[in-house]
Amino acid sequence: MKRKAILVVVGIVLAASGIGAVILTSGEDSAQPPTSTADTTPTTTAVATSSAPTTTSSPTSTSTTPSAPPVLPYSDGVLPEDPTADPGPDPVFANDPDLSRNDRYTYRASKPGDHRLPEGTLTLQYDVTTNTLKTLLAQRKPDLAKATGIALYLTGGTALSDPDLAALQGVHRDLGLNNLTRLHVYNLRTIQSGRECTPASGLPCAGQQARGGKFPYLWHNGWWDTWVKQLVLDDLDAVPDGAFSNHNFAEVSLRAARSIGVMAFGHAPYAKLSVLYLPSVDTIAHDAFRRNQYLLKVNLPSATAVDDFAFDDASRLRYFTAPELRRLGRNALNDSHELVSVNLPKLEYLGINCFDLNHKLLGLRLPALTEMDKNAVTGFANLRWLHAPRLTTVWHNAITNNPKLTTLVTPAVTRLGPGAMRGNPALTAVHLGPTPPRQEADVFTDSPAATIYHSGDPAAWATFKPSGNPGLPVRAKP
């Protein structure tokens, strides 16, 4: 049966719903020609465009041959005639502009006029060696009172002192301003980390713990209850630990950042940040975005490692793409109840409880996966198939209690841990390879409808008895 590609068009009108998004680009790259010269003249808001290639319609066929029924592995959970064939990635990751975007950003010192900025943005240039930002902001109070955003261009260095950062964070309180929502800071390469609210910290938040994850303490950083809803720090090299923990941002643009630290944006259950795009990030530390409950889409085109609990309790998250990712840590996507699809074509390790308790995902394609840790895929209410052709090691209870799971494609498996595939009552086909895997106890317990298919010599499989359910049929692949 021929497969027919189905392009899934996913439209989420964020403006209508009042939910924020990451700024895909903060304006023109600093290498582009200047588009503005006056520091208070309104300019045109930059419009982000998709990097996905434009497609054109092919001529209508004149053939009268009936087309094959559509195969919809990601929308209906229906696999092609050969269930071991690679279903390919979900088309949404090529067609959605938020998910397909993959540009690169190189830092270049910039000055006022180098970026197109939203209307109402007041542009300021500031020499960081003077340590007088609070005074400068007070002097510009009449202009700030009419502005809706600030674009600050640093000279004399690439960092703000603690007092200068505090002046920027508290300008709304210090000057009684009510209209500011946007902050752009250019030529800022480093920023202060947060301070962990341990019992001995002496902070007002001392002893306050963040819910879930590794139960870390909150981090205090000066951004709590900030006036900033749209933050652009495109020149920042890295986001240190706790730098924006407990934030309330709706949009964030971090085009140069290579790493995101522990709890950097963690514990932000009410922040309306909905689309996260980090084009240069390679590593994301534990709990970095945990409990950002308004996230809908995550696009990490360069990331290779996402640590434990990084996106835990992102309860509205629907799409997650990380095409270079090799390692996804423990509970990294735990409690992502609304997750519809993931794109992880190079993932090699899937951590403990990584995808626990999902309600929407129908198919899971992991073509490079070699190791699946304990309870990695458990309690999926609607999961129908899992395609992992290079998977060799499946640990304790890794694929369990998925009531609608019918098909497992794991032909490279050599080791099945205790209860590795138990508790899948609808499981009908487990596709293994040429050699019987090593089994521990109860691998197929409570998966009564399964048939084990293999691609090896029948003699090599003659004595193989599925652990926990020895009566299951074992047959050569059709």
Secondary structure, DSSP 8 states (H G I E B T S, - for coil): -------------HHHHT-----S-SSS-TTS------SSS----------S------------S-------TTTT----SSTTS-----THHHH-HHHH-----------TTSS---TTEEEEEEEGGG--HHHHHHHTHHHHHH-SEEEEEEES-S---HHHHHHHHTHHHHHT--S--EEEEES-------EE--TTS-STTTT-B-SSTT--B-EE-S-TT-S-SEEE-TT-S-B-TTTTTT---SEEE-SS--EE-TTSS---TT----EEE-TT--EE-TTTTTT-TT--EEE-TT--EE-TTTTTT-TT--EEE-TT--EE-TTTTTT-TT--EEE-TT--EE-TTTT-S-SS--EEE-TT--EE-TTSEE--SS--EEE-TT--EE-TT-EE--TT--EEE-TT--EE-TTTT-S-TT--EEE--SS--EE-TTTTTT-TT-EEEE-S-HHHHTT---TT-TTS-EEE--
